[in-house]
């Protein structure tokens, strides 16, 4: 596929580029279709897609995706079910109502997620789907929280984890809960090489301890936690010192590079001496099985990533892109330190460098070298109306897309159209 997208004659090259875009192989897709609206839109480069002329049905669909990203409505009577799903996923963050009407009849879970995003109360838990699916249990938990049934919501979250053999993280109770109430029971020790967990923080005095303790509770015992102070002006540094005094596996650093999470991570990578590296944000949480599972899954691969959910202040699983709620996330990257050093440092930009780094690793090592653990091994804090909300599709949406275009074209050895 990659060779065809780069070297085949015109029509075959474009066909291969479109197939590569469907598989998120951006480096190959752009080499064969950098001017094609379908390729650009499938890679999330909607602004560029809208500016390119439509010549066939595929490019016309690329234009529809670009319009959907802006929240525009359009006639959908001639679209296939697969096209409806793609368009609904694209427009859902800005218009969940229209997305729910675009979805085909069999897209029950996605429609339920749209209704929840619209603030609707769902009374039939059956719309979430079969109990043996992670997405179904995440939806059930969100439905239960909306209905005020905290007991059932706790059970659903534990059931979501149990699908992959992860132990319960919430005690049975009728009390309301949030991410700060998540806790793992002590598990049997797992021995192995040193794994470094990098946790940057800035003004995280209320959440840092909970995040760090989730790592110190890991069944994988040979760990070192690198806490990187990114110019905090609250009590975060004092909290970090208390954690380091209580556990010798905690090491304290100060960000010596560009302010921000990626400069802080690069500071820690420069100071790292262990065999493996992974990451956590200062307001997130991981179950005790995370590192042991990912180390086993990594094997001879280049990088391992896992599923995650976001949890709002009421304890409900949510997704800023509306659906699916359970999805893979680059911050769960676990890889050998030498692999990360060979790939180069994180780009020190305001947002989006996780995705760039993961895409860089995929390009360098191939998709077959990426190991994916389907378990939910990270819970991220979600504050409605926060900067993270804006970063997904609000104030920083255009900035993120511009950066995405920049690194995708650089990976392909090309310049973004219009740049000199």
Secondary structure, 3 states (H helix, E strand, C coil): CHHHHHHCCHHHHHHHHHHHHHCCCHHHHHHHHCCCHHHHHHCCCHHHHHCCCCCCHHHHHHHHHHHHHCCCCCCCCCCCHHHHHHHHHHHCCCCHHHHHHHCCCCCHHHHHHHHHHCCCCCCCHHHHCCCCCHHHHHHHHHHHHHHCCHHHHHHHHHHHHHCCCCCCCCCCCCCCCCHHHCCCCCCCCECCCCEEEEEEECCCCCCHHHHHHHHHCCCECCEEEEEEECCCCCCHHHHHHHHHHHCCCEEEEECCCCCCHHHHHHHHHHHCCCCEEEECCCCCECCCCHHHHHHHHHCCCCEEEEEEEEECCCCCEECCCCCCCCEEEEEEEEEEHHHHHHHCCCCCCCCCHHHHHHHHHHHHHCHHHEEEEEEEEEEEECCCCCHHHHHHHCCCHHHHHHHHHHHHHHHCCCCCCCCC
